[in-house]
C-alpha cells in the first residue's frame, strides 16, 4: 500500500468526509484532496502522525 491508499483508508475508517477529515487534522481541504487524488505526495512522517493521532483519540470506527 502506498501513502495515498493508506490515507484514503484512514479517512474511510474514521467515517469522515473529506472536509471533516481536513478540519480535524488542521490541513487545508485542497491539500487532502490533492494527496488522495495523487496530485501531490504526502510526507511519510505526516501520515505516521495522523495514524498515531487517530489511534490515540480512538476515532477509527471498527467494522
N, CA, C and O of each residue as an XYZ file, in Angstrom:
252
protein
N       0.843     -1.192      0.000
C       0.000      0.000      0.000
C       0.882      1.248      0.000
O       1.845      1.337      0.762
N       0.549      2.196     -0.850
C       1.303      3.444     -0.830
C       0.600      4.437      0.100
O      -0.488      4.163      0.604
N       1.233      5.591      0.319
C       0.696      6.560      1.276
C      -0.686      7.076      0.864
O      -1.517      7.364      1.726
N      -0.940      7.194     -0.434
C      -2.246      7.655     -0.903
C      -3.335      6.663     -0.507
O      -4.401      7.059     -0.035
N      -3.066      5.387     -0.699
C      -4.045      4.349     -0.338
C      -4.273      4.305      1.174
O      -5.403      4.141      1.636
N      -3.201      4.450      1.930
C      -3.317      4.432      3.394
C      -4.135      5.626      3.876
O      -4.970      5.495      4.772
N      -3.890      6.788      3.277
C      -4.643      7.988      3.645
C      -6.127      7.812      3.343
O      -6.975      8.143      4.172
N      -6.436      7.303      2.182
C      -7.844      7.080      1.804
C      -8.509      6.089      2.748
O      -9.660      6.278      3.144
N      -7.788      5.035      3.108
C      -8.319      4.042      4.044
C      -8.528      4.661      5.429
O      -9.540      4.407      6.083
N      -7.567      5.470      5.865
C      -7.700      6.127      7.167
C      -8.947      6.997      7.192
O      -9.729      6.934      8.140
N      -9.137      7.801      6.167
C     -10.328      8.668      6.127
C     -11.599      7.831      6.108
O     -12.565      8.149      6.801
N     -11.601      6.773      5.326
C     -12.765      5.887      5.260
C     -13.045      5.257      6.619
O     -14.195      5.173      7.049
N     -11.990      4.818      7.288
C     -12.138      4.159      8.593
C     -12.638      5.111      9.677
O     -13.235      4.670     10.659
N     -12.402      6.403      9.507
C     -12.892      7.363     10.502
C     -14.359      7.702     10.268
O     -15.032      8.211     11.164
N     -14.854      7.422      9.068
C     -16.238      7.741      8.751
C     -16.455      9.212      8.433
O     -17.595      9.672      8.364
N     -15.374      9.950      8.240
C     -15.469     11.382      7.953
C     -15.475     11.628      6.449
O     -14.899     10.865      5.673
N     -16.135     12.708      6.059
C     -15.987     13.131      4.670
C     -14.675     13.916      4.561
O     -14.007     14.152      5.567
N     -14.313     14.310      3.365
C     -13.005     14.953      3.165
C     -12.902     16.278      3.935
O     -11.849     16.591      4.491
N     -13.975     17.043      3.965
C     -13.964     18.340      4.683
C     -13.757     18.126      6.182
O     -12.924     18.791      6.797
N     -14.510     17.204      6.763
C     -14.383     16.917      8.197
C     -12.978     16.426      8.521
O     -12.382     16.836      9.517
N     -12.460     15.555      7.680
C     -11.129     14.991      7.877
C     -10.067     16.092      7.844
O      -9.192     16.143      8.708
N     -10.147     16.961      6.855
C      -9.187     18.061      6.732
C      -9.270     18.990      7.944
O      -8.243     19.396      8.488
N     -10.476     19.321      8.359
C     -10.656     20.193      9.524
C     -10.142     19.539     10.798
O      -9.507     20.196     11.624
N     -10.409     18.261     10.961
C      -9.973     17.544     12.163
C      -8.456     17.591     12.320
O      -7.945     17.800     13.420
N      -7.744     17.395     11.215
C      -6.282     17.370     11.278
C      -5.652     18.738     11.038
O      -4.431     18.874     11.116
N      -6.459     19.746     10.749
C      -5.930     21.087     10.541
C      -5.133     21.225      9.250
O      -4.151     21.964      9.188
N      -5.567     20.507      8.225
C      -4.890     20.512      6.933
C      -5.859     21.120      5.918
O      -7.047     20.801      5.934
N      -5.367     21.989      5.040
C      -6.267     22.563      4.035
C      -6.966     21.477      3.205
O      -6.366     20.469      2.830
N      -8.234     21.716      2.936
C      -9.051     20.760      2.176
C      -8.392     20.402      0.854
O      -8.312     19.229      0.489
N      -7.924     21.409      0.143
C      -7.338     21.184     -1.186
C      -6.087     20.297     -1.107
O      -5.822     19.518     -2.023
N      -5.328     20.412     -0.024
C      -4.144     19.579      0.161
C      -4.536     18.120      0.330
O      -3.947     17.238     -0.296
N      -5.532     17.861      1.176
C      -6.014     16.487      1.369
C      -6.538     15.935      0.046
O      -6.276     14.785     -0.305
N      -7.270     16.756     -0.673
C      -7.804     16.342     -1.968
C      -6.659     15.972     -2.925
O      -6.709     14.931     -3.579
N      -5.653     16.806     -3.003
C      -4.512     16.528     -3.887
C      -3.776     15.259     -3.477
O      -3.343     14.493     -4.338
N      -3.630     15.029     -2.188
C      -2.984     13.793     -1.720
C      -3.796     12.578     -2.145
O      -3.243     11.609     -2.665
N      -5.106     12.626     -1.926
C      -5.952     11.480     -2.252
C      -6.014     11.211     -3.751
O      -6.106     10.058     -4.174
N      -5.965     12.254     -4.541
C      -6.017     12.088     -5.993
C      -4.656     11.777     -6.604
O      -4.558     11.482     -7.795
N      -3.619     11.841     -5.799
C      -2.277     11.549     -6.289
C      -1.613     12.712     -6.999
O      -0.600     12.525     -7.672
N      -2.167     13.916     -6.861
C      -1.577     15.092     -7.496
C      -0.358     15.607     -6.742
O       0.510     16.259     -7.323
N      -0.297     15.312     -5.451
C       0.835     15.698     -4.605
C       1.204     14.521     -3.731
O       0.366     13.679     -3.409
N       2.472     14.471     -3.352
C       2.951     13.390     -2.480
C       2.858     13.844     -1.033
O       3.297     14.938     -0.679
N       2.286     12.993     -0.214
C       2.154     13.290      1.203
C       3.438     12.876      1.929
O       3.934     11.773      1.698
N       3.987     13.729      2.799
C       5.170     13.342      3.576
C       4.872     12.130      4.459
O       3.840     12.074      5.127
N       5.781     11.171      4.452
C       5.573      9.940      5.236
C       5.429     10.221      6.729
O       4.616      9.594      7.407
N       6.228     11.174      7.242
C       6.155     11.461      8.674
C       4.771     11.986      9.056
O       4.280     11.704     10.150
N       4.149     12.740      8.168
C       2.831     13.296      8.453
C       1.766     12.201      8.497
O       0.868     12.227      9.338
N       1.878     11.254      7.595
C       0.943     10.133      7.604
C       1.078      9.343      8.905
O       0.076      8.946      9.499
N       2.308      9.116      9.342
C       2.517      8.402     10.614
C       1.901      9.170     11.782
O       1.293      8.569     12.667
N       2.057     10.490     11.787
C       1.474     11.299     12.865
C      -0.054     11.253     12.840
O      -0.694     11.194     13.890
N      -0.629     11.280     11.655
C      -2.088     11.222     11.536
C      -2.617      9.876     12.019
O      -3.626      9.817     12.721
N      -1.937      8.800     11.645
C      -2.342      7.471     12.109
C      -2.232      7.378     13.628
O      -3.107      6.817     14.287
N      -1.164      7.924     14.173
C      -0.955      7.911     15.623
C      -2.084      8.672     16.334
O      -2.669      8.176     17.296
N      -2.376      9.876     15.846
C      -3.430     10.685     16.464
C      -4.779      9.974     16.382
O      -5.524      9.941     17.362
N      -5.091      9.413     15.233
C      -6.364      8.711     15.058
C      -6.475      7.530     16.017
O      -7.540      7.285     16.585
N      -5.390      6.810     16.195
C      -5.407      5.669     17.128
C      -5.500      6.123     18.571
O      -6.254      5.541     19.352
N      -4.750      7.150     18.941
C      -4.749      7.620     20.328
C      -6.104      8.221     20.719
O      -6.554      8.062     21.854
N      -6.742      8.905     19.782
C      -8.021      9.533     20.082
C      -9.209      8.622     19.752
O     -10.369      9.013     19.882
N      -8.889      7.403     19.325
C      -9.885      6.367     19.070
C     -11.023      6.835     18.145
O     -12.203      6.645     18.441
N     -10.635      7.453     17.017
C     -11.657      7.921     16.071
C     -11.871      6.939     14.942
O     -12.748      7.141     14.102
N     -11.085      5.881     14.910
C     -11.243      4.877     13.853
C     -12.400      3.966     14.238
O     -12.414      3.366     15.313
N     -13.355      3.880     13.346
C     -14.542      3.063     13.593
C     -14.220      1.608     13.293
O     -13.637      1.307     12.252
N     -14.585      0.714     14.178
C     -14.362     -0.711     13.948
C     -15.492     -1.260     13.095
O     -16.615     -0.756     13.121
N     -15.175     -2.295     12.341
C     -16.179     -2.858     11.429
C     -16.964     -3.962     12.048
O     -17.843     -4.532     11.402
